[in-house]
Amino acid sequence: MVIGNIVVRVRSVCAGCLHDFRHSWPVILLAMLMTILLAAAATVQSFHVDIVDLAPLYVAIIIFLASGLYILRRTPSGNAAMAAREGSGQRLGHILVLTGLFYFMAATAALGCAALARTALPYADTMLAAADRALYFDWLAMMAWFQASPRIATLLIHAYAAINWQPQLAILLLCGLGHPALAYRFMTAWGMCLLLTIVMFPFFPAVAAFHHYNVDPAQMPGATAWASWHLEALMEELRSGAKATLDSDALTGIITMPSFHAASAILLIFAFWPFPWLRWPFLLLNMVMFASAVPVGGHYLVDTLGGLMLALIAIGTAIAVHGRGEDIRLDWKTIGHQVRRREAGLASA
């Protein structure tokens, strides 16, 4: 009853600020589900949440959300259709709200994974390595090729790091060009995939291929994923109970199977696909990022296939909820005409 009242209250507040609530409610619901999952996992596994340590992060997130909701509430949107081009105030409001939701889900998911890592199931590395061999994939041969190809390794390392800026750019472009509905659709797919990844994680705990195959970090041609090299120590601390506090140190990637890095590459292709002038460059970039999850992130090949499947499920769900949308084309003559018409309307008023 209490949870139902909270949901109704949150919906009424957000509906008053977000003029077309049907596009934003899936993202808000996913964020709430992640919060419930974190609370349940932390309670069952007897973790303590260090509120003081995490406060700066969540205060910053609250500022983003509150600022965005305030701007949306104070800025008229004309007609309520989110597909229509909106004013700069509306666009900024949606950018702030979606940025806040993005970081909220990222942080909450990471903390939830840390709590869920304390599982009695054995490590799945042997099974995952066997699955790779069943697919005729020789992980050690791939790593030998990676170590012997410094230029390709550098390319893959840079592509792997592209996850750090692509989601924010997608939100900025989709909202900035007046298509927040597509931004919420992307964030629904992102949140759905993240939630599915968290739910699957406890059934496939692993220490990643770097440790399973005893790869020497000194033999790597460049900087690879930090968390993958320290994953065994992180997992042992969480599983043994040596680490019983959820703090900023827990905000790191510990999931091997399925690979969210590989999944995010597919999701980002989906995010940039509405832009005809950007779709092919970002398709190429994210294909390379998908491939980089194995040598740079220390994933097994089967991890990336699992991430691919979850991404496709999440994208299908987002399209079913939000619709297919349309291509975003920069027709400068039309935009100029709209600007002049708007200026004429303001002058006559």
Buried (B, 14 or more C-beta within 10 A) or exposed (E): EEEEEEEEEBBEEBBEBBBBBEBBBBBBBBBBBBBEBBBEBBEEBEBEBBEEBBEEBBEEBEEBBBBBBEBBEEBEBEEEEBBBBBBEBBBBBBBBBBBBBBBBBBBBBBBBBBBBBBBEEEBBBEBBBEBBEEEEBEBEEBBEEBBEBEEBBEBBBBBBBBBEEBBBBBBBBBBBBBBBBBBBBBBBBBBBBBBBBBBBBBEBBBBBBBBBBEBEEEEBBEEBBEBBBBBBEBBEBBBEEEBBEBBBEBBBBBBBBBBBBBBBBBBBBBBBBBBEEBBEEBBEBBBBBBBBBBBBBBBBBBBBBBBBBBBBBBBEBBBEBBEEBEEBEEEEEEEEEEEEEEEEEEEEE
